Amino acid sequence: MPPVDPPAGTRPDPAALPPAEAMRRAFAAAQAGATPDAERLCRAVLAAHAGHFEALFLLGTLAGQAQRYEESARLLAQAVAVNDGSANTHNNLGNAQRALLRLDDALASYDRALALKPDHGDALYNRGIVLAALGRNTEALAACDRALALRPDFALAHGNRGVALHALGRHDDALAACDRALALDQRHAGAHVNRAVVLRDMGRLPEALASYERALALDPEAPFVYGDWLHTRMRMCEWSDLDRHVTRLSDSLARGDRVAPPFMVLATPVSAALQRRAAEVWVAHRYPARHALPPFAPAAARDRLRVAYVSPDFREHPVAHLIVDVLERHDKARCETIALSIGAGRDDPMRRRIAAAADRFVDARAMSDMDVAQLARSLDVDIAVDLAGFTTDSRPGIFALRAAPVQVSYLGYLGTSGAPYIDYLVADPTTVPDADCRHYTEKIAWLPRYYPDDATRRMADRIPERAALGLPAEGFVFCCFNNNYKIVPEAFERWMAILKQVPESVLFLYGENPWAEANLRKEATARGVGPARIVFGERLPRDDYLARYRAADLFLDTLPYNAGTTASDALWAGLPVLTLAGDTFAGRAAASLLHANGLPELVTATPAAFVAAAVELAADPARLRALRQRLDRRRTAAPSSPHPSFASYLETAYRAMHDRHCAGRPPDHIRVPA
């Protein structure tokens, strides 16, 4: 509708206009971009006719365009109450509800729009967005395909099709969908982000970096993209201007900006308080509490608790190796266990072992968040344990729906969830000292130690020759097989200082990607250390990987994100680990392991002490040999786990959590005695 201009020098009083004329002018003003005039006309109509459908519709739509989503949802809901037969009104209401993260309501609104107008392309597209957010990716893909059948040049639908395909593990198809979206609209920042995520997960890191940068050039405030961009650089050990980027990250987190996903923040040198802020912002904008299911009422206590462990990593994965012994050692009289697998259904020995250990194993990867939450409720689960947090393929949306009356974070994510629906965080006095509880939204369940052990780990019988690993036959071998993003300049500076003081020593690292290898060799050269003294090892089968630790002399840890499973593996294989304790959960993980393994003397408090301890150990083979012997004795002392009571510690904590719920009492800190 073309704009209608009033005669020069006149501006009629909106209240004096008949409603039909006022609305004609309002729609014309809106189309011309004169939003204040359009809103003034709508309000004048509503002042005289409170239930005027067109005024409610337009005013609600304009409020949504201005990102006043609460107002938009209220006005459009009123419009729907007046006239339920407008597909556009239901679609626009769904948009406001989606922006408010009322996803179930939004889906219902889009479904109503499509019931009225099955070929409503925007409603199909929007429905796909919500379905993907709800973890219903197969349905999301179908919605995108239906929208594209109506409009093949719909760039946004191609982009969201890529999101669904990526979530379904179809990376090549996802990349093609993103490329098609960008062929139609090069300024589609979201498609550049989606393309970056797919390329990142395909291991094509420089291309991913370029796509992130293009997205940020188009939309500098794109939610959480800056953090993903920075994390990709850290995976490549690309450290140019890193201090400036960390400062920007810290300042943005302090303001509460949507700047970074919480997982990547764990590896940057920011405080525990800012880690909590990052998690709270992420949860508020991506995974707020959803009240689509009824609340739990206090229940009668029962002797045998039903505990559901929820993880995408029930396969050959570090988390699986840590939790499997717990599942096998739970007292069946005290605890019935359910393994809810939300990750790739890869059939490997570890997956089969976990399935055998749990009382019930459910492959829930293809189920939506709602379906998983309802399944847990139908199984009468007392306690749901999130083993993933914000790591790859995690599903916080399941817990946002309240899958169980008590919900616990453990093992997979070394920080606070920032979520009001996660009641407890399992920790120990080393990872979370009493004074640090303010940095966690959960109540703390302190166990005597944090990490479980897998007593059935097996090393290859033959320790590889150093030459076969690319290591010198003589000389001291320091190693660190942490992921490359955990290596930051300060940690690398300490390592180079150690190499300089230990002649003919080398540093043996995990070769995650060729760009990190090249950058680390370049950084070594810049610090006066020959690049040949940095050796990279490839990914190996687990038994060979464990045996490889025997070829090294001392494990050097990283900070601010310590070794977790890698430190556990190294210690189990008999390799001493030297750590520098930080002031966050992730920065004290290795210290926790060393205390549990009876080696507190390998926990240092300052960078200078870390360097000095490494140099001293390299010069004292007798002391190093004694440390290795202590570790070997712990591993071989008995055929059972060195800590057979760990599952019982968890059971004691679970019992205390359950009893509080049954008594109608809110969660509170729990301390399990040794």
GISUL-V989043 format. One record per residue. SS is DSSP state (H for helix, E for strand, C for the rest). PHI is phi in radians with two decimals (none if undefined). PSI is psi in whole degrees, 0 to 359 (none if undefined). Layout:
ss = [SS,SS]
phi = [PHI,PHI]
psi = [PSI,PSI]
//
This chain:
ss = [C,C,C,C,C,C,C,C,C,C,C,C,C,H,H,H,C,C,H,H,H,H,H,H,H,H,H,H,H,H,H,C,C,C,H,H,H,H,H,H,H,H,H,H,H,H,H,H,C,C,C,C,H,H,H,H,H,H,H,H,H,H,H,H,H,C,C,C,H,H,H,H,H,H,H,H,H,H,H,H,H,H,C,C,C,C,H,H,H,H,H,H,H,H,H,H,H,H,H,C,C,C,H,H,H,H,H,H,H,H,H,H,H,H,H,H,C,C,C,C,H,H,H,H,H,H,H,H,H,H,H,H,H,C,C,C,H,H,H,H,H,H,H,H,H,H,H,H,H,H,C,C,C,C,H,H,H,H,H,H,H,H,H,H,H,H,H,C,C,C,H,H,H,H,H,H,H,H,H,H,H,H,H,H,C,C,C,C,H,H,H,H,H,H,H,H,H,H,H,H,H,C,C,C,H,H,H,H,H,H,H,H,H,H,H,H,H,H,C,C,C,C,C,C,H,H,H,H,H,H,H,H,H,H,H,C,C,C,C,C,C,H,H,H,H,H,H,H,H,H,H,H,H,H,H,C,C,C,C,C,C,H,H,H,H,C,C,C,C,C,C,H,H,H,H,H,H,H,H,H,H,H,H,H,H,H,C,C,C,C,C,C,C,C,C,C,C,C,C,C,C,C,C,C,E,E,E,E,E,E,E,C,C,C,C,C,C,H,H,H,H,H,H,H,H,H,H,H,H,C,C,C,C,C,E,E,E,E,E,E,E,C,C,C,C,C,C,C,H,H,H,H,H,H,H,H,H,C,C,E,E,E,E,C,C,C,C,C,H,H,H,H,H,H,H,H,H,H,C,C,C,C,E,E,E,E,C,C,C,C,C,C,C,C,C,H,H,H,H,H,C,C,C,C,C,E,E,E,E,C,C,C,C,C,C,C,C,C,C,C,C,C,C,E,E,E,E,E,C,C,C,C,C,H,H,H,H,H,H,C,C,C,E,E,E,E,E,C,C,C,C,C,C,C,C,C,C,C,C,C,C,C,C,C,C,C,H,H,H,C,C,C,C,C,C,C,E,E,E,E,C,C,C,H,H,H,C,C,H,H,H,H,H,H,H,H,H,H,H,H,H,C,C,C,C,E,E,E,E,E,C,C,C,H,H,H,H,H,H,H,H,H,H,H,H,H,C,C,C,C,H,H,H,E,E,E,E,C,C,C,C,H,H,H,H,H,H,H,H,H,H,C,C,E,E,E,C,C,C,C,C,C,C,C,H,H,H,H,H,H,H,H,H,C,C,C,E,E,E,E,C,C,C,C,C,C,C,C,H,H,H,H,H,H,H,H,C,C,C,H,H,H,E,E,C,C,H,H,H,H,H,H,H,H,H,H,H,H,C,C,H,H,H,H,H,H,H,H,H,H,H,H,H,H,H,H,C,C,C,C,C,C,C,C,C,H,H,H,H,H,H,H,H,H,H,H,H,H,H,H,H,H,C,C,C,C,C,C,C,E,E,C,C,C]
phi = [none,-1.22,-1.15,-2.01,-1.61,-1.21,-0.99,-0.95,1.43,-2.12,-2.60,-1.12,-1.18,-0.96,-1.19,-1.50,-1.47,-1.07,-0.96,-1.12,-1.22,-1.06,-1.26,-1.06,-1.20,-1.12,-1.12,-1.12,-1.12,-1.08,-1.15,-1.43,1.52,-1.55,-1.04,-1.03,-1.12,-1.09,-1.16,-1.09,-1.14,-1.07,-1.18,-1.12,-1.12,-1.19,-1.11,-1.67,-2.39,-1.04,-1.84,-1.26,-1.05,-1.10,-1.15,-1.10,-1.09,-1.18,-1.11,-1.16,-1.17,-1.13,-1.10,-1.13,-1.11,-1.54,1.14,-1.67,-1.27,-1.08,-1.10,-1.04,-1.09,-1.13,-1.18,-1.24,-1.11,-1.13,-1.10,-1.11,-1.13,-1.36,-2.49,-1.46,-1.74,-1.79,-1.11,-1.10,-1.14,-1.11,-1.10,-1.17,-1.09,-1.03,-1.10,-1.16,-1.13,-1.13,-1.10,-1.50,1.08,-1.60,-1.19,-1.14,-1.12,-1.06,-1.07,-1.11,-1.18,-1.15,-1.09,-1.17,-1.05,-1.31,-1.14,-1.39,-2.52,-1.03,-1.75,-1.35,-1.06,-1.12,-1.15,-1.10,-1.06,-1.12,-1.07,-1.08,-1.06,-1.18,-1.07,-1.11,-1.12,-1.53,1.40,-1.76,-1.29,-1.10,-1.18,-1.08,-1.08,-1.11,-1.13,-1.10,-1.10,-1.17,-1.13,-1.27,-1.11,-1.40,-2.55,-1.07,-1.68,-1.41,-1.04,-1.07,-1.19,-1.08,-1.09,-1.26,-1.06,-1.09,-1.09,-1.14,-1.12,-1.09,-1.10,-1.51,1.42,-1.70,-1.17,-1.09,-1.14,-1.11,-1.10,-1.09,-1.15,-1.12,-1.11,-1.14,-1.05,-1.31,-1.12,-1.49,-2.70,-1.17,-1.70,-1.46,-1.02,-1.08,-1.18,-1.12,-1.11,-1.03,-1.08,-1.07,-1.11,-1.11,-1.08,-1.03,-1.30,-1.53,1.44,-1.67,-1.17,-1.06,-1.18,-1.08,-1.04,-1.11,-1.19,-1.04,-1.14,-1.13,-1.08,-1.20,-1.14,-1.36,-2.51,-1.02,-1.77,-0.93,-1.00,1.21,-1.29,-1.02,-1.13,-1.11,-1.05,-1.14,-1.14,-1.11,-1.09,-1.19,-1.10,-1.56,0.94,-1.64,-1.84,-1.05,1.03,-1.10,-1.02,-1.12,-1.19,-1.18,-1.09,-1.08,-1.04,-1.07,-1.11,-1.16,-1.09,-1.09,-1.40,1.45,-1.24,-1.48,-1.86,-2.74,-1.11,-1.12,-1.08,-1.18,-1.16,-1.03,-1.62,-1.82,-1.34,-2.15,-1.31,-1.09,-1.12,-1.28,-1.07,-1.11,-1.10,-1.05,-1.16,-1.10,-1.15,-1.04,-1.13,-1.07,-1.73,-2.04,-2.40,-1.21,-1.03,-1.98,-1.91,-1.30,-1.93,-1.17,-1.20,-1.48,-1.66,-0.95,-2.08,-1.27,-1.14,-2.34,-1.24,-1.85,-1.33,-1.94,-2.03,-1.85,-1.67,-1.97,-2.75,-1.53,-2.03,-1.40,-2.93,-1.16,-2.78,-0.96,-1.10,-1.08,-1.16,-1.43,-1.58,-1.10,-1.13,-1.10,-1.05,-1.28,-1.81,-1.02,-1.29,-1.08,-1.35,-1.77,-2.59,-1.67,-1.98,-2.18,-1.77,-1.74,-1.58,-1.93,-1.97,-0.97,-1.47,-1.29,-1.54,-2.35,-1.00,-1.16,-1.08,-1.15,-1.17,-1.14,-1.06,-1.27,-1.33,-1.35,-1.18,-2.58,-2.11,-2.17,-1.47,-1.92,-1.06,-1.44,-1.51,-1.25,-0.99,-1.08,-1.07,-1.17,-1.09,-1.19,-1.09,-1.03,-1.18,-1.16,-1.46,1.05,-1.22,-1.48,-2.38,-1.88,-1.94,-1.53,-1.65,-2.13,1.09,-2.01,-1.51,-0.97,1.18,-1.20,-2.35,-1.01,-1.04,-1.10,-1.36,-1.10,-1.54,1.14,-1.23,-2.61,-1.14,-2.16,-2.21,-2.30,-1.81,-2.69,1.39,-1.38,-2.26,-1.65,-3.10,-1.34,-1.37,1.17,-1.85,-1.21,-1.71,-1.72,-1.43,-2.35,-2.06,-1.38,-2.63,-2.44,-1.11,-1.41,-1.24,-2.32,-1.12,-0.91,-1.17,-1.71,-1.02,-1.13,-1.54,-2.24,-1.34,-1.49,-1.41,-1.65,-1.84,-1.44,-1.71,-1.03,-2.60,-1.68,-1.58,-1.40,-2.19,-1.77,-1.19,-1.69,-0.95,-2.28,-1.67,-1.06,-1.11,-1.79,-1.34,-1.14,-1.14,-1.03,-1.04,-1.21,-1.69,1.43,-1.73,-1.19,-1.14,-2.02,1.78,-1.48,-1.98,-1.51,-2.51,-2.78,-1.82,-1.19,-1.03,-1.10,-1.15,-1.38,-1.52,-2.00,-0.93,-1.12,-1.13,-1.14,-1.02,-1.11,-1.08,-1.18,-1.08,-1.18,-1.04,-1.11,-1.62,-2.09,-0.99,1.08,-1.54,-2.32,-2.04,-1.80,-2.10,-1.41,-1.50,-1.28,-2.71,-1.18,-1.25,-1.13,-1.03,-1.13,-1.18,-1.19,-1.14,-1.11,-1.16,-1.11,-1.05,-1.11,-1.79,1.41,-2.03,-1.04,-1.08,-1.19,-1.45,-1.85,-2.03,-2.02,-1.89,-1.51,-1.20,-2.21,-0.96,-1.03,-1.15,-1.25,-1.06,-1.15,-1.13,-1.08,-1.03,-1.21,-1.47,-1.76,-1.89,-2.76,-1.58,-1.82,-1.48,-1.86,-2.64,-1.53,-2.00,-1.21,-1.18,-2.00,-1.10,-1.10,-1.16,-1.03,-1.12,-1.08,-1.11,-1.10,-1.35,1.72,-1.77,-1.09,-2.03,-1.86,-2.20,-2.00,-1.32,-1.76,-2.12,-2.28,-0.98,-1.13,-1.51,-2.21,-1.10,-1.18,-1.05,-1.03,-1.12,-1.18,-1.10,-1.16,-1.67,1.26,-2.20,-1.11,-1.18,-1.63,-1.74,-1.84,-1.90,-2.37,-1.01,-1.12,-1.18,-1.07,-1.09,-1.09,-1.14,-1.11,-1.14,-1.14,-1.14,-1.12,-1.63,-2.28,-1.05,-1.15,-1.16,-1.12,-1.11,-1.14,-1.10,-1.13,-1.14,-1.09,-1.16,-1.12,-1.13,-1.11,-1.29,-1.82,-1.10,-2.68,-1.24,-1.58,-1.05,-1.11,-2.29,-1.14,-1.60,-1.06,-1.03,-1.21,-1.04,-1.07,-1.07,-1.12,-1.12,-1.04,-1.06,-1.13,-1.08,-1.12,-1.10,-1.10,-1.08,-1.11,-1.49,1.29,-1.75,-1.25,-1.02,-2.58,-1.03,-2.25,-2.19,-1.63,-1.29,-1.22]
psi = [124,151,149,118,134,160,147,135,3,150,94,150,121,326,340,349,144,149,319,319,320,318,326,316,325,314,321,317,318,318,328,357,7,67,316,320,318,316,321,319,317,317,325,319,316,332,327,334,87,332,29,115,310,321,317,317,308,316,320,322,316,323,321,319,330,7,26,75,324,314,317,312,320,313,318,327,322,320,318,323,328,318,103,1,14,112,321,322,316,320,313,324,317,322,317,318,321,318,330,4,28,73,321,319,318,316,319,322,318,321,322,320,319,332,325,326,88,338,27,96,319,320,322,314,312,323,321,321,313,319,319,318,333,3,13,68,327,317,324,318,318,321,318,318,322,321,320,332,328,327,88,338,22,94,316,322,323,318,315,333,320,322,314,318,320,315,332,4,11,74,319,316,323,317,318,321,318,318,323,319,318,332,329,332,95,343,17,91,321,323,325,320,312,318,319,317,317,312,320,314,344,358,10,71,316,322,321,317,317,321,320,317,322,319,316,329,323,324,86,338,16,126,123,2,325,317,319,319,313,321,323,319,321,326,329,359,42,103,6,129,26,321,317,320,322,322,316,317,312,315,319,318,319,328,349,21,155,76,332,141,146,329,316,335,331,331,0,151,73,165,164,328,320,329,318,318,318,317,317,318,316,313,317,326,341,323,58,162,134,132,35,341,151,151,157,137,155,140,169,137,148,155,322,108,150,114,127,122,123,123,146,3,27,74,192,95,149,319,319,319,332,324,341,322,325,313,321,336,358,139,110,339,337,335,119,131,141,127,112,105,116,13,187,135,53,125,100,171,323,319,317,324,318,318,323,328,323,151,331,136,128,124,101,17,320,357,147,167,316,316,319,316,318,325,314,319,320,332,0,46,133,319,127,128,119,112,8,327,243,29,179,132,15,162,70,336,333,317,333,337,356,79,336,159,333,129,136,140,130,137,309,335,118,65,180,148,337,13,132,346,1,114,322,148,123,132,190,172,340,314,324,92,157,319,346,4,333,343,7,132,339,162,148,131,99,121,164,332,164,315,132,172,150,104,345,7,143,135,156,144,329,123,127,145,145,319,325,340,1,15,152,147,326,163,162,136,108,150,161,116,26,158,148,330,343,348,112,163,320,318,318,323,317,317,317,324,322,313,322,329,353,93,144,18,159,163,121,114,165,124,83,320,155,333,322,317,313,318,320,323,321,318,324,315,318,339,13,21,129,134,337,345,359,118,139,137,146,169,135,160,151,317,324,323,316,319,330,330,331,344,350,168,328,134,127,123,168,162,137,354,107,168,138,271,324,320,319,315,316,314,318,324,353,14,120,144,129,126,159,116,133,201,25,168,309,336,1,11,314,325,320,314,320,321,318,332,12,27,53,339,348,9,117,160,342,157,320,320,324,310,314,319,319,316,319,318,321,333,2,75,330,317,319,320,322,321,317,321,322,318,319,322,322,322,324,3,327,156,346,176,144,343,71,346,6,315,325,328,313,317,321,317,315,319,316,320,313,317,321,316,315,331,1,21,146,162,148,164,145,137,117,122,155,none]
//
